[in-house]
C-alpha cells in the first residue's frame, strides 16, 4: 500500500471506529452515525485486503458486523441483521 493509500485506509478505519463509538453512547443521531461507520468501514476494507492484512481485515469485518447489528435495532431489522450475519 502506498503512502497516501495507507493514510486513507487508516483515516477510514479511525472514522468508522469513532462513528461507531459515538452511536453507542449518544442516542441522538444514532442511525446517521451508524451509517457513517458502515460507510467508513466499507472504504477501509477496500484498502485492507484479506490476502495481505488478514488480522486487520478481520477486525474491520467484525466492527462492520457490529455496526450493522446495531443499525438493525433502529431500522430495517431483518435486512440489516442478514447483512450483519453475512459480514461476520
Buried (B, 14 or more C-beta within 10 A) or exposed (E): BEEEEEEBBBBBBEBBBBBBEBBBEEEEEBEEBBBBBBBBBBBBBEBBEEEEBEEBBEBBBEBBBBBBBBBBEBEEEEEBBEBBEEBE
